[in-house]
Amino acid sequence: MLIHLLVLDGVFDLGLAALTDTLDTANQLASTLEPAQAPAPFLLTRVGVRQRVRTAQGLSVPVVAAHSAQVPDAVLIPALGAKMPDTLSARLAKQDVGDAAEVLRHWDQQGASTGAACTASFLLAESALLNGQRATTSWWLAPSFRQRFPDVVLDESRMLVTSDRFTTAGAALAHIDLALSIVRSRSPVLAALVARYLLIEPSGSQAQFVIPDHLAHSDPVVERFEAWARQQLAHGFSLTEAATAAGTSERTLARRLQRVLGKTPLSYFQDLRIERAVHLLRTGSQSVDQIAAGIGYADGVTLRALLRRKLGRGVRELRTGH
């Protein structure tokens, strides 16, 4: 399987290494499997749209010119080193991003599948290939992504999202999940073996890592709603009261929450309850019933079920940090 790693200047060192090392490990471990379970080798080529490419830490990356490279079976894009909305926006404005988007469209027309992790999902979205598709990205960049690419169906709670021929992964170490998805498509047995060697525990969700107020601060109306909501967790939700506190109408509040966070006011209110519950479980000694009462739930059973559904973890796991 021919895989191109599309590397732009300022690439995130950890992301590039995670993709490369995961697939290299898969090639090494394939020899330990029965022939029927071992896929053909993953052939990696680092390609670029510029002759000179350096990582975010200043290391030189030798690349093959993308325009002259063979059409791959798959192309993987490691994250850009710009991690915050303002620096990422400036990085996306550079010409090499447009050139990379053109290359991606060409390879897509030739039948290549495409994967992007972390901030690279922005680069893939710039190509317009994700329009009408589902995707994920780094959780703290979700508001910026929604505003920039309204035609993409974003679910930042997911660690990995596959839609049509496109796979996007969440933040930082989700590069490994992206690489494993390629291995899994050829050999589930090999993917499981690689995960064990790299001590990777599969996780379908980024939700447990999200810091809700980091997302809310990208919009003043949403930020005012968030401040009100934190004071109301134990008292229940009222859309009318929420809109009044945010200084806007109920319809405008709902529209702003959907545009910035992709959520309804009530669902974001529930997220804040979950965040508070997790904090109390990890830092205090209150019982589950006491914590549930403190954030407006009738009993601990409801809270346990919600934690399991939202985070994929139980109370014991959250208390121990496992």
Buried (B, 14 or more C-beta within 10 A) or exposed (E): BBBBBBBBBBBBBBBBBBBBBBBEBBBEBBEEBEEEEBBEBBBBBBBBBBEEBBBBEEEEBEBEEBEEBEEBBBBBBBBBBBBEBEBBEEBBEBEBBBBBBBBBBBBBEEEBBBBBBBBBBBBBBBBBBBEEBBBBBBBBBBBBBBEBBEEBBBBBBBBBBBBEBBBBBBBBBBBBBBBBBBBBBBBEBBBBBBBEEBEBEEBEBBBBBBEBBEBBEBBEBBBBBBEBBBEBBEEEBBBEEBBBBBEBEBEEBBEBBBBBBBBBBBEBBBBBBBBBBBEBBEEEEEEBBEBBBBBBBEEBEEBBEBBEEBBEBEBEBBBEEE
